[in-house]
């Protein structure tokens, strides 16, 4: 009878484990997703700034995901589900990397796309985990471990001879931020020029703005847009006199602007999505 109870208990426990839902995969909206509130917004912004610049210059995509647990799956099982859903890296080039931290499980994994397995073989990924990330995690320094782990991944990935980023890819990643910057710059200068009654001075200011914006963004299209907008706003505000103080403040330079330590702000750009890359299970895991 005792044996029967033990066997019955084992069966129920086994089916209970199987019945547990897998951890949901979060939507990929940015390059650092922290579901544990381990990182501050400034720290997330700093790391994303670094990853964004790397993506712009190389096309390769690195993402960081921090979850409480991957249970009932192992970190390896959950990691491969994440990268298959997110499709990090460029399609056909497969130059994506995921740094996954399961904080409550005390596990970490680096998942490497096919295209970067030459630059980041399993043994190198294991060294990053064991020698760089895990020692910091053991001391409770999660931000440092993640940041230095990202640095090591970037350094290795830069050694891979991958296809260059095309002009279309580069312009697609920066046009939304660039156009927003043009609108804001045009608005600010047009407000100033609108306070000036002299038409000649007002037009001169608009022309100077157009030239400056065109030089900054290396585009005559942006220059023309800035010139037209500044003229429209400048004419529209003619004689307004009593405009309310303060105006509009645009902080931080968007997704790719911060520098220095973790105190820098984050402009939070217009989202992020994978490029269609593939993974085959390359990488390494560890625990602390």
C-alpha positions in Angstrom: 0.0 0.0 0.0 2.8 2.4 0.8 4.4 1.7 -2.5 1.1 2.5 -4.2 0.9 5.9 -2.4 4.4 6.7 -3.4 3.8 5.8 -7.0 0.6 7.8 -7.1 2.3 10.8 -5.6 5.1 10.6 -8.2 2.6 10.4 -11.1 0.6 13.4 -9.8 3.8 15.4 -9.3 5.0 14.5 -12.8 1.8 15.6 -14.5 1.7 18.8 -12.4 5.1 19.8 -13.7 4.1 19.0 -17.2 1.0 21.1 -16.8 2.9 24.2 -15.8 2.8 26.9 -18.5 6.0 27.9 -20.1 7.2 31.4 -19.4 5.8 33.8 -21.9 8.2 35.5 -24.4 8.0 39.3 -24.1 7.4 41.3 -27.2 10.7 42.6 -28.7 10.3 46.4 -28.4 13.8 47.5 -27.4 17.3 46.0 -27.0 17.2 45.8 -23.2 14.1 44.2 -21.6 14.2 43.9 -17.8 11.2 42.2 -16.2 12.8 42.2 -12.8 13.5 46.0 -12.2 17.1 45.1 -11.7 18.4 48.0 -13.9 17.4 51.6 -13.6 16.1 53.5 -16.6 19.4 55.3 -16.9 21.3 52.1 -16.9 19.0 50.6 -19.5 19.5 53.7 -21.6 23.2 53.6 -21.3 23.4 49.9 -22.4 20.9 50.4 -25.2 22.8 53.4 -26.5 25.9 51.2 -26.8 23.9 48.4 -28.5 22.2 50.9 -30.8 25.5 52.3 -32.0 26.9 48.9 -32.6 23.8 47.9 -34.6 24.0 51.1 -36.7 27.7 50.6 -37.5 27.6 46.8 -38.2 24.0 45.7 -38.7 24.5 43.0 -36.0 21.8 42.9 -33.3 22.5 42.2 -29.6 19.6 42.1 -27.1 19.5 41.7 -23.3 16.6 40.0 -21.6 16.3 39.7 -17.8 13.5 37.5 -16.4 12.7 36.2 -12.9 12.8 32.6 -14.0 12.6 30.3 -17.0 11.0 27.4 -15.1 9.7 24.9 -16.0 12.1 25.1 -18.9 15.9 25.2 -18.6 17.5 28.5 -19.5 18.8 26.8 -22.7 15.3 25.8 -23.7 13.8 29.2 -23.0 16.6 31.0 -24.7 16.2 29.2 -28.0 12.5 29.9 -27.9 13.2 33.6 -27.4 15.7 34.0 -30.3 13.4 32.0 -32.6 10.6 34.4 -31.8 12.7 37.5 -31.9 14.8 36.6 -35.0 17.8 38.8 -33.9 20.3 39.6 -36.6 20.0 40.2 -40.3 18.2 37.7 -42.4 20.6 35.4 -44.2 23.6 36.8 -42.2 22.3 35.6 -38.8 24.4 38.0 -36.8 22.3 38.2 -33.6 23.2 37.6 -30.0 21.0 37.3 -26.9 22.3 37.8 -23.4 19.6 36.2 -21.1 19.6 36.4 -17.3 17.2 34.3 -15.2 17.7 36.2 -11.9 15.8 34.0 -9.4 17.2 30.9 -11.0 20.7 32.4 -10.8 21.4 31.4 -14.4 22.8 33.3 -17.3 23.2 32.4 -21.0 24.7 33.9 -24.2 22.9 32.7 -27.3 24.8 33.2 -30.5 23.5 33.3 -34.1 24.9 31.2 -36.9 26.7 34.1 -38.5 28.7 35.0 -35.3 29.6 31.5 -34.2 33.0 31.9 -35.8 33.7 35.1 -33.8 32.0 33.9 -30.6 32.5 30.1 -30.4 31.1 28.3 -27.5 34.3 28.3 -25.6 34.6 32.1 -25.8 31.0 32.6 -24.8 31.7 30.4 -21.8 34.7 32.5 -20.8 32.5 35.7 -21.0 29.9 34.0 -18.7 32.3 32.5 -16.2 35.1 35.1 -16.1 33.2 38.4 -16.7 29.5 38.1 -15.9 29.2 35.6 -13.1 31.9 37.1 -10.8 30.0 40.4 -10.8 26.7 38.7 -10.3 28.0 36.9 -7.3 28.9 40.3 -5.8 25.4 41.6 -6.5 26.7 43.9 -9.3 24.2 42.9 -12.0 24.5 46.2 -13.9 28.3 45.9 -14.1 28.1 42.2 -15.1 25.7 42.9 -17.9 27.5 46.0 -19.2 30.9 44.3 -19.2 29.4 41.2 -20.7 27.9 43.3 -23.5 31.3 45.0 -24.1 33.0 41.6 -24.4 30.4 40.3 -26.9 30.7 43.5 -29.0 34.5 43.2 -29.0 34.4 39.6 -30.3 31.6 40.3 -32.8 33.5 43.2 -34.3 36.2 40.7 -35.4 33.8 38.8 -37.6 34.0 39.6 -41.4 30.3 40.3 -42.1 28.6 42.1 -44.9 28.6 45.8 -44.4 25.4 47.7 -43.5 23.7 48.9 -46.6 22.8 52.6 -47.1 19.1 51.6 -46.9 19.5 49.9 -43.6 21.4 52.9 -42.1 18.9 55.4 -43.3 16.0 53.3 -42.2 17.4 53.2 -38.6 18.1 56.9 -38.3 15.5 58.7 -40.5 12.8 58.9 -37.9 15.1 60.4 -35.3 16.7 62.7 -37.9 13.3 64.0 -39.1 12.2 64.6 -35.6 15.3 66.6 -34.9 14.7 68.7 -38.0 11.1 69.5 -36.9 12.2 70.5 -33.4 15.1 72.6 -34.6 12.9 74.3 -37.2 10.2 75.0 -34.7 12.5 76.5 -32.1 14.3 78.8 -34.6 11.0 79.8 -36.2 9.6 80.9 -32.8 12.7 83.1 -32.4 12.4 84.5 -36.0 8.7 85.1 -35.5 9.6 87.6 -32.8 11.6 89.6 -35.3 9.7 92.1 -37.4 12.3 92.7 -40.0 11.5 90.4 -42.9 15.1 90.4 -44.2 16.5 89.3 -40.9 13.8 86.7 -40.5 14.5 85.2 -43.9 18.2 85.2 -43.2 17.7 83.3 -40.0 15.6 80.7 -41.9 18.3 80.3 -44.6 21.0 79.8 -42.0 18.9 77.2 -40.2 18.4 75.3 -43.4 22.1 75.3 -44.2 23.0 74.1 -40.7 20.4 71.3 -40.7 21.4 70.2 -44.1 25.1 70.0 -43.1 24.3 68.1 -39.8 22.1 65.5 -41.5 24.0 65.5 -44.9 20.7 65.8 -46.8 19.5 68.7 -49.0 15.9 67.3 -48.4 16.2 68.0 -44.7 17.5 71.4 -45.5 14.6 72.3 -47.7 12.1 70.9 -45.1 13.7 73.0 -42.3 13.7 76.1 -44.4 10.0 75.8 -45.4 8.9 74.9 -41.8 10.8 77.8 -40.3 9.2 80.2 -42.8 5.7 78.9 -42.1 6.0 79.1 -38.4 7.8 82.4 -38.6 5.1 84.0 -40.7 2.4 82.4 -38.6 3.7 83.8 -35.4 4.1 87.4 -36.8 2.8 89.9 -34.5 1.9 87.4 -31.8 4.0 89.1 -29.2 2.8 87.4 -26.1 3.8 83.8 -26.6 3.8 81.8 -23.4 7.1 81.2 -21.8 9.0 77.9 -21.5 8.3 76.5 -25.0 9.2 72.9 -25.9 12.2 71.1 -24.5 13.7 68.2 -26.3 16.1 66.3 -24.1 19.0 63.9 -24.7 19.4 63.4 -28.4 17.3 60.3 -28.8 18.4 56.8 -29.0 22.0 57.3 -29.9 23.0 60.4 -27.8 24.2 59.5 -24.3 27.8 59.1 -23.3 29.7 58.7 -20.1 28.5 56.8 -17.1 25.1 55.4 -16.2 23.8 58.9 -15.3 23.1 59.8 -18.9 19.5 60.2 -20.0 17.6 57.9 -22.4 15.6 59.2 -25.3 13.8 55.9 -26.0 13.6 55.8 -29.8 10.8 54.4 -31.9 11.0 50.7 -31.0 13.1 47.8 -32.1 12.5 44.5 -33.9 14.6 41.6 -35.1 15.9 41.4 -38.6 15.2 37.8 -39.4 18.3 36.1 -38.1 18.6 32.4 -37.3 20.1 30.5 -34.4 21.3 26.9 -33.9 22.0 26.6 -30.2 25.5 28.0 -30.2 26.6 29.8 -27.0 27.1 29.0 -23.3 25.4 29.1 -19.9 26.5 29.5 -16.3 25.3 30.1 -12.8 26.2 31.9 -9.7 
